[in-house]
Amino acid sequence: MGQRLRVLVAEDELIIGCDLCHTVEEAGYIVEGPFVDLSSTMLAYQKNKPDIAILDVQLGDGVVYPLAEQMMAEDVPVIFHSGQMTPSEVAQRFPQAQALAKPCPPAEVIDTIQRATQHS
């Protein structure tokens, strides 16, 4: 893979967030997170721009759409990870983003990261 990619993870359910980070880290990526709220996610993004982001749609203090739009505008691929919205609902709003439904098998998470980074 050459240079290891940095993946920002925002997930407000601690067990899911830790599991997601562990999955991504085991695949050889550098992980930032899990961040449980919008404010800490935004701060982490501003401090160290990631190569890709996995975002739960609804965090502890709000919806991630404005941050996701900023990330995509700055060419950071976004993967939405949600139990509230289906991947097709996400695709309607953000056709350029990837989407995963919770619960998501680890292999599907890694496959989606690889697809998203190939398109960027």
Backbone as a chain_set.jsonl record, in Angstrom:
{"seq": "MGQRLRVLVAEDELIIGCDLCHTVEEAGYIVEGPFVDLSSTMLAYQKNKPDIAILDVQLGDGVVYPLAEQMMAEDVPVIFHSGQMTPSEVAQRFPQAQALAKPCPPAEVIDTIQRATQHS", "coords": {"N": [[0.818, -1.194, 0.0], [2.151, 1.132, 0.219], [2.427, 4.419, 1.285], [0.843, 4.781, 4.406], [-2.577, 5.259, 4.835], [-4.515, 7.788, 6.461], [-7.274, 7.501, 8.508], [-10.175, 9.004, 9.59], [-12.449, 8.476, 12.174], [-15.752, 8.847, 13.122], [-18.04, 8.206, 15.506], [-20.723, 7.799, 17.631], [-21.549, 5.734, 19.278], [-19.918, 3.96, 21.552], [-18.92, 1.229, 21.643], [-19.333, 0.338, 19.01], [-17.812, 2.269, 17.681], [-15.189, 1.757, 18.672], [-14.848, -0.862, 17.756], [-14.995, -0.447, 14.998], [-12.747, 1.219, 14.61], [-10.73, -0.581, 15.385], [-10.989, -2.562, 13.404], [-10.279, -1.085, 11.103], [-7.682, -0.306, 11.76], [-6.407, -2.799, 11.979], [-6.343, -3.477, 9.32], [-4.263, -2.037, 8.407], [-4.321, 0.728, 8.282], [-3.87, 4.13, 9.468], [-5.454, 5.273, 12.313], [-7.672, 7.779, 13.415], [-9.517, 8.567, 16.126], [-12.149, 6.765, 17.903], [-14.327, 9.544, 17.414], [-16.834, 11.061, 19.317], [-18.585, 13.155, 19.072], [-19.71, 15.99, 17.131], [-18.231, 18.363, 17.476], [-15.673, 17.53, 18.475], [-14.904, 15.938, 16.361], [-14.747, 17.781, 14.252], [-12.678, 19.417, 15.209], [-10.539, 17.594, 15.261], [-10.374, 17.074, 12.529], [-9.619, 19.595, 11.54], [-7.129, 19.896, 12.758], [-5.575, 17.806, 11.726], [-5.791, 16.868, 8.684], [-7.496, 14.126, 7.359], [-7.007, 11.227, 5.162], [-9.244, 9.924, 4.457], [-12.655, 9.642, 5.614], [-14.8, 8.108, 8.004], [-18.011, 8.406, 8.837], [-20.545, 8.51, 11.246], [-23.909, 9.265, 10.707], [-25.522, 10.643, 12.565], [-24.306, 12.218, 15.289], [-23.394, 12.677, 18.791], [-23.892, 15.427, 19.263], [-25.163, 16.44, 17.019], [-25.945, 16.425, 13.429], [-23.839, 15.15, 10.861], [-23.697, 16.268, 8.312], [-22.937, 19.023, 7.414], [-20.158, 19.047, 8.018], [-19.333, 16.828, 6.539], [-19.862, 17.76, 3.956], [-17.977, 19.814, 3.804], [-15.615, 18.3, 3.995], [-15.767, 16.73, 1.636], [-15.687, 18.78, -0.248], [-13.089, 19.484, 0.061], [-11.79, 17.396, -1.06], [-11.674, 15.019, 0.469], [-12.481, 11.747, 0.756], [-15.632, 10.453, 1.829], [-17.203, 8.12, 3.938], [-20.299, 7.195, 4.865], [-21.678, 5.886, 7.812], [-24.267, 4.36, 9.028], [-27.101, 3.656, 11.096], [-29.524, 4.668, 10.854], [-30.127, 5.748, 8.382], [-30.549, 4.461, 5.1], [-28.129, 3.083, 2.772], [-28.982, 3.846, 0.167], [-30.552, 6.105, 0.662], [-28.61, 7.848, 1.63], [-27.023, 8.017, -0.67], [-28.701, 9.425, -2.371], [-28.6, 11.988, -1.326], [-25.851, 12.496, -1.17], [-24.277, 11.743, -3.75], [-21.615, 11.268, -4.425], [-20.454, 10.034, -2.283], [-19.636, 7.126, -0.269], [-21.583, 4.578, 1.378], [-22.477, 2.814, 4.319], [-24.504, 0.428, 5.988], [-25.425, -0.002, 9.386], [-25.59, -2.983, 11.299], [-22.258, -3.563, 10.099], [-20.281, -5.833, 8.291], [-16.787, -6.435, 8.98], [-15.115, -6.945, 6.689], [-16.529, -5.713, 4.649], [-16.379, -3.046, 5.401], [-13.616, -2.519, 5.056], [-13.354, -3.078, 2.312], [-14.961, -1.049, 1.284], [-13.539, 1.235, 2.088], [-11.25, 0.884, 0.503], [-12.399, 1.087, -2.078], [-13.368, 3.726, -1.97], [-10.998, 5.218, -1.706], [-9.769, 4.7, -4.087], [-11.29, 6.1, -5.877], [-10.771, 8.686, -5.293]], "CA": [[0.0, 0.0, 0.0], [3.009, 2.317, 0.239], [2.127, 5.31, 2.41], [-0.363, 4.387, 5.132], [-3.604, 6.286, 4.805], [-5.079, 8.206, 7.751], [-8.733, 7.385, 8.483], [-10.866, 9.62, 10.715], [-13.679, 7.749, 12.496], [-16.684, 9.544, 14.013], [-19.11, 7.279, 15.872], [-21.074, 8.112, 19.012], [-21.761, 4.516, 20.064], [-18.536, 3.628, 21.883], [-18.539, -0.137, 21.252], [-19.263, 0.319, 17.541], [-16.666, 3.094, 17.297], [-13.941, 1.036, 18.973], [-14.789, -1.997, 16.837], [-14.703, 0.114, 13.679], [-11.337, 1.641, 14.63], [-9.903, -1.787, 15.443], [-11.064, -3.16, 12.066], [-9.523, -0.236, 10.17], [-6.279, -0.377, 12.155], [-5.911, -4.135, 11.618], [-6.149, -3.509, 7.871], [-3.04, -1.314, 8.083], [-4.521, 2.17, 8.187], [-3.681, 4.934, 10.673], [-6.802, 5.643, 12.741], [-7.931, 8.912, 14.306], [-10.846, 8.411, 16.689], [-13.423, 7.315, 17.445], [-14.822, 10.8, 17.966], [-18.239, 10.813, 19.63], [-19.443, 14.302, 18.781], [-19.362, 16.811, 15.984], [-17.19, 19.344, 17.794], [-14.354, 16.887, 18.531], [-14.601, 15.474, 15.007], [-14.321, 18.96, 13.486], [-11.379, 19.818, 15.718], [-9.553, 16.615, 14.773], [-10.249, 17.286, 11.089], [-8.867, 20.829, 11.316], [-5.754, 19.705, 13.221], [-4.838, 16.852, 10.914], [-6.704, 16.441, 7.623], [-7.32, 12.707, 7.045], [-7.107, 10.812, 3.764], [-10.614, 9.448, 4.286], [-13.412, 9.731, 6.859], [-15.971, 7.262, 8.207], [-18.846, 9.251, 9.69], [-21.917, 8.183, 11.614], [-24.71, 10.415, 10.289], [-25.985, 11.374, 13.746], [-23.395, 12.133, 16.429], [-23.965, 13.118, 20.055], [-24.332, 16.83, 19.276], [-25.695, 16.922, 15.749], [-25.821, 15.688, 12.173], [-22.508, 15.406, 10.285], [-23.741, 16.724, 6.922], [-22.098, 20.184, 7.078], [-18.752, 18.647, 8.038], [-19.124, 15.938, 5.389], [-19.803, 18.604, 2.758], [-16.677, 20.481, 3.819], [-14.596, 17.296, 3.677], [-15.849, 16.389, 0.209], [-15.234, 19.955, -0.994], [-11.621, 19.48, 0.174], [-11.337, 16.132, -1.662], [-11.524, 13.918, 1.42], [-13.596, 10.823, 0.563], [-16.434, 10.212, 3.024], [-18.044, 6.927, 4.021], [-21.293, 7.34, 5.917], [-21.9, 4.629, 8.535], [-25.481, 4.748, 9.728], [-28.176, 2.729, 11.379], [-30.769, 5.408, 10.69], [-30.378, 5.992, 6.954], [-30.069, 3.386, 4.23], [-27.147, 3.559, 1.786], [-29.626, 4.523, -0.97], [-30.946, 7.447, 1.112], [-27.376, 8.64, 1.663], [-26.607, 8.232, -2.061], [-29.536, 10.472, -2.968], [-28.135, 13.29, -0.848], [-24.412, 12.599, -1.454], [-23.976, 10.707, -4.738], [-20.18, 11.009, -4.52], [-19.992, 9.366, -1.063], [-19.958, 5.719, -0.032], [-22.43, 4.448, 2.564], [-22.594, 1.485, 4.922], [-25.563, 0.3, 6.977], [-25.038, -0.722, 10.606], [-24.192, -3.385, 11.505], [-21.544, -3.801, 8.846], [-19.168, -6.771, 8.46], [-15.47, -5.809, 8.822], [-14.605, -7.034, 5.314], [-17.24, -4.718, 3.838], [-15.802, -1.751, 5.777], [-12.305, -2.395, 4.397], [-13.606, -3.019, 0.871], [-15.506, 0.285, 0.998], [-12.403, 2.169, 2.204], [-10.417, 0.714, -0.698], [-13.131, 1.668, -3.219], [-13.428, 5.194, -1.814], [-9.682, 5.812, -1.941], [-9.452, 4.566, -5.515], [-12.062, 7.112, -6.629], [-10.391, 10.055, -4.927]], "C": [[0.859, 1.254, 0.0], [2.736, 3.14, 1.47], [0.819, 4.858, 3.077], [-1.343, 5.549, 5.157], [-4.16, 6.531, 6.2], [-6.602, 8.23, 7.617], [-9.314, 8.007, 9.749], [-12.188, 8.877, 10.927], [-14.502, 8.56, 13.493], [-17.884, 8.635, 14.251], [-19.442, 7.499, 17.342], [-21.433, 6.898, 19.87], [-20.38, 3.9, 20.307], [-18.105, 2.241, 21.418], [-18.396, -0.236, 19.739], [-18.051, 1.107, 17.075], [-15.341, 2.39, 17.521], [-13.756, -0.145, 18.022], [-14.402, -1.544, 15.434], [-13.231, 0.522, 13.59], [-10.394, 0.443, 14.619], [-9.849, -2.461, 14.066], [-10.174, -2.405, 11.08], [-8.024, -0.321, 10.471], [-5.653, -1.722, 11.772], [-5.64, -4.252, 10.122], [-4.941, -2.669, 7.441], [-3.168, 0.188, 7.945], [-4.185, 2.841, 9.518], [-5.058, 5.466, 11.056], [-6.781, 6.844, 13.673], [-9.347, 8.716, 14.828], [-10.953, 7.147, 17.516], [-13.797, 8.611, 18.171], [-16.329, 10.663, 18.137], [-19.165, 11.99, 19.341], [-18.859, 15.13, 17.647], [-18.205, 17.753, 16.287], [-15.803, 18.7, 17.858], [-13.933, 16.361, 17.159], [-14.08, 16.631, 14.158], [-12.93, 19.419, 13.917], [-10.283, 18.884, 15.207], [-9.31, 16.805, 13.278], [-9.401, 18.52, 10.787], [-7.404, 20.676, 11.708], [-4.934, 18.835, 12.269], [-5.767, 16.259, 9.861], [-6.452, 14.972, 7.261], [-7.354, 12.448, 5.54], [-8.523, 10.366, 3.423], [-11.319, 9.542, 5.634], [-14.581, 8.749, 6.846], [-16.819, 7.983, 9.25], [-20.204, 8.624, 9.962], [-22.73, 9.435, 11.264], [-25.113, 11.281, 11.475], [-25.0, 11.153, 14.89], [-24.074, 12.709, 17.665], [-24.503, 14.533, 20.042], [-24.785, 17.342, 17.909], [-25.435, 15.992, 14.573], [-24.516, 16.094, 11.495], [-22.526, 16.02, 8.883], [-22.893, 17.957, 6.615], [-20.604, 19.843, 7.058], [-18.439, 17.745, 6.847], [-19.012, 16.733, 4.094], [-18.469, 19.329, 2.672], [-15.564, 19.501, 3.431], [-14.588, 16.977, 2.186], [-15.388, 17.55, -0.662], [-13.706, 20.052, -0.984], [-11.022, 18.144, -0.263], [-10.979, 15.031, -0.667], [-12.721, 12.992, 1.201], [-14.302, 10.546, 1.889], [-17.218, 8.913, 2.851], [-19.013, 7.177, 5.167], [-21.573, 5.959, 6.496], [-23.101, 4.882, 9.425], [-26.443, 3.596, 9.959], [-29.527, 3.378, 11.149], [-31.129, 5.666, 9.233], [-29.837, 4.823, 6.141], [-29.01, 3.951, 3.284], [-27.789, 4.278, 0.597], [-30.099, 5.926, -0.589], [-29.728, 8.373, 1.165], [-26.948, 8.986, 0.241], [-27.436, 9.308, -2.745], [-29.023, 11.852, -2.573], [-26.678, 13.543, -1.241], [-24.002, 11.53, -2.462], [-22.488, 10.349, -4.825], [-19.628, 10.245, -3.315], [-20.358, 7.885, -1.071], [-20.838, 5.669, 1.207], [-22.498, 2.997, 3.007], [-23.731, 1.508, 5.933], [-25.018, -0.453, 8.186], [-26.028, -1.86, 10.816], [-23.551, -3.759, 10.173], [-20.388, -4.772, 9.094], [-17.816, -6.083, 8.211], [-14.934, -5.841, 7.385], [-15.259, -6.0, 4.406], [-16.715, -3.308, 4.138], [-14.496, -1.536, 5.014], [-12.463, -2.282, 2.883], [-14.103, -1.632, 0.468], [-14.418, 1.358, 1.109], [-11.544, 2.094, 0.942], [-11.085, 1.303, -1.927], [-13.118, 3.18, -3.159], [-12.085, 5.841, -2.102], [-9.246, 5.679, -3.388], [-10.134, 5.641, -6.345], [-11.59, 8.524, -6.338], [-9.243, 10.555, -5.762]], "O": [[0.334, 2.348, -0.204], [2.804, 2.628, 2.588], [-0.176, 4.59, 2.404], [-0.973, 6.682, 5.464], [-4.264, 5.613, 7.014], [-7.15, 8.889, 6.733], [-8.983, 7.584, 10.857], [-12.951, 8.672, 9.983], [-14.019, 8.916, 14.568], [-18.644, 8.33, 13.331], [-18.568, 7.401, 18.203], [-21.603, 7.036, 21.082], [-19.752, 3.382, 19.383], [-17.022, 2.096, 20.851], [-17.44, -0.831, 19.244], [-17.336, 0.67, 16.173], [-14.464, 2.42, 16.657], [-12.652, -0.399, 17.541], [-13.585, -2.178, 14.768], [-12.553, 0.208, 12.612], [-9.378, 0.453, 13.924], [-8.781, -2.881, 13.621], [-9.415, -3.009, 10.323], [-7.202, -0.398, 9.558], [-4.517, -1.777, 11.302], [-4.794, -5.044, 9.706], [-4.628, -2.595, 6.252], [-2.219, 0.855, 7.533], [-4.213, 2.199, 10.568], [-5.754, 6.046, 10.222], [-5.975, 6.914, 14.6], [-10.292, 8.702, 14.039], [-9.936, 6.514, 17.803], [-13.606, 8.743, 19.38], [-17.025, 10.209, 17.229], [-20.387, 11.842, 19.363], [-17.697, 14.991, 17.267], [-17.305, 17.926, 15.465], [-14.844, 19.274, 17.341], [-12.746, 16.341, 16.834], [-13.095, 16.485, 13.434], [-12.101, 19.77, 13.077], [-9.224, 19.338, 14.773], [-8.175, 16.707, 12.813], [-8.563, 18.497, 9.886], [-6.528, 21.258, 11.069], [-3.753, 19.093, 12.037], [-6.449, 15.267, 10.114], [-5.334, 14.606, 6.898], [-7.686, 13.332, 4.751], [-8.949, 10.42, 2.27], [-10.669, 9.526, 6.679], [-15.259, 8.576, 5.833], [-16.405, 8.151, 10.396], [-20.926, 8.252, 9.037], [-22.272, 10.552, 11.507], [-25.054, 12.509, 11.401], [-24.872, 10.041, 15.4], [-25.209, 13.18, 17.588], [-25.475, 14.824, 20.738], [-24.788, 18.55, 17.67], [-24.806, 14.941, 14.698], [-24.129, 17.261, 11.549], [-21.462, 16.27, 8.317], [-22.172, 17.94, 5.617], [-19.873, 20.301, 6.179], [-17.391, 17.888, 6.219], [-18.18, 16.43, 3.239], [-17.893, 19.448, 1.59], [-14.683, 19.832, 2.638], [-13.533, 16.956, 1.552], [-14.767, 17.335, -1.703], [-13.104, 20.624, -1.893], [-9.9, 17.801, 0.109], [-10.095, 14.213, -0.923], [-13.859, 13.398, 1.432], [-13.663, 10.422, 2.934], [-17.802, 8.638, 1.803], [-18.595, 7.352, 6.312], [-21.69, 4.98, 5.758], [-22.984, 5.539, 10.459], [-26.579, 2.693, 9.134], [-30.562, 2.717, 11.239], [-32.306, 5.787, 8.893], [-28.787, 4.266, 6.463], [-28.99, 5.154, 3.021], [-27.206, 5.224, 0.068], [-30.058, 6.838, -1.414], [-29.813, 9.542, 0.789], [-26.554, 10.121, -0.028], [-26.929, 10.026, -3.607], [-29.012, 12.774, -3.389], [-26.312, 14.662, -1.601], [-23.435, 10.509, -2.073], [-22.142, 9.248, -5.253], [-18.462, 9.849, -3.318], [-21.265, 7.454, -1.782], [-20.843, 6.608, 2.002], [-22.567, 2.079, 2.189], [-23.907, 2.491, 6.653], [-24.256, -1.409, 8.046], [-27.213, -1.694, 10.527], [-24.224, -4.211, 9.247], [-19.594, -4.56, 10.011], [-17.714, -5.237, 7.322], [-14.358, -4.856, 6.922], [-14.617, -5.472, 3.498], [-16.617, -2.475, 3.236], [-14.298, -0.489, 4.398], [-11.782, -1.479, 2.245], [-13.708, -1.105, -0.572], [-14.385, 2.29, 0.305], [-11.159, 3.121, 0.384], [-10.424, 1.951, -2.739], [-12.887, 3.847, -4.168], [-12.042, 6.92, -2.692], [-8.432, 6.47, -3.863], [-9.624, 6.047, -7.388], [-11.958, 9.461, -7.047], [-8.798, 11.689, -5.584]]}, "num_chains": 1, "name": "protein.A"}
